């Protein structure tokens, strides 16, 4: 078994242990059981830290901050086209490009999250039209992630607005399918954007999901 395969399996085991520990901490009442589940969570933090190349003391507090039954996090990405080109933003954090989007806010629907992210990150006004895809991040060519993430890709109609940047973005632009800039692959992959072009070209395509 190669190193990448081993790392992937360790990461998967760590997440499963964290899920078991979090469920136990949520529902157990016996003090000894709670202590054991905390130990399992600590072990999961050590394994996950090793798998993603991070320090255990930085991973452990993130796992400990979780409350209730553990579920995947949700990342919403807005897909906006103009004249056959897709809207991308350059991220402040890594200088690379992505579809507008981010973590879903509690209390907002997927469409509301998509519209808000576009407005905040680009200045454009859009209307959410269709969920093109729901992907399990772990099943696509993204780098290792601390969390188990579902990625929602929402096709949006461009209504108006003026191009602006934000605290999170340093540039905004529309790009053709064969002129994509360097992508922030932790957020979106070239294959995913290519699939969004297919959805744009063929509106009757059903929603993709893993």
Rosetta blueprint (number, residue, H / E / L):
1 X L
2 X L
3 X H
4 X H
5 X H
6 X H
7 X H
8 X H
9 X H
10 X H
11 X H
12 X H
13 X H
14 X H
15 X H
16 X H
17 X H
18 X H
19 X H
20 X H
21 X H
22 X H
23 X H
24 X H
25 X H
26 X H
27 X H
28 X L
29 X L
30 X L
31 X H
32 X H
33 X H
34 X H
35 X H
36 X H
37 X H
38 X H
39 X H
40 X H
41 X H
42 X H
43 X H
44 X H
45 X H
46 X H
47 X H
48 X H
49 X H
50 X H
51 X H
52 X H
53 X L
54 X L
55 X L
56 X H
57 X H
58 X H
59 X H
60 X H
61 X H
62 X H
63 X H
64 X H
65 X L
66 X L
67 X L
68 X L
69 X L
70 X L
71 X L
72 X L
73 X E
74 X E
75 X E
76 X E
77 X E
78 X E
79 X E
80 X E
81 X E
82 X E
83 X L
84 X L
85 X E
86 X E
87 X E
88 X E
89 X E
90 X E
91 X E
92 X L
93 X L
94 X L
95 X L
96 X L
97 X E
98 X E
99 X L
100 X L
101 X E
102 X E
103 X E
104 X L
105 X L
106 X L
107 X L
108 X L
109 X L
110 X H
111 X H
112 X H
113 X H
114 X H
115 X H
116 X H
117 X H
118 X H
119 X H
120 X H
121 X H
122 X H
123 X L
124 X E
125 X E
126 X E
127 X E
128 X E
129 X E
130 X E
131 X E
132 X E
133 X E
134 X E
135 X E
136 X E
137 X H
138 X H
139 X H
140 X L
141 X L
142 X L
143 X L
144 X L
145 X L
146 X L
147 X L
148 X L
149 X E
150 X E
151 X E
152 X E
153 X E
154 X E
155 X E
156 X E
157 X E
158 X E
159 X E
160 X E
161 X E
162 X L
163 X L
164 X L
165 X L
166 X L
167 X L
168 X L
169 X E
170 X E
171 X E
172 X E
173 X E
174 X E
175 X E
176 X L
177 X L
178 X L
179 X L
180 X L
181 X L
182 X L
183 X E
184 X L
185 X L
186 X L
187 X L
188 X L
189 X L
190 X H
191 X H
192 X H
193 X H
194 X H
195 X H
196 X H
197 X H
198 X H
199 X H
200 X H
201 X H
202 X L
203 X L
204 X L
205 X L
206 X L
207 X L
208 X E
209 X E
210 X L
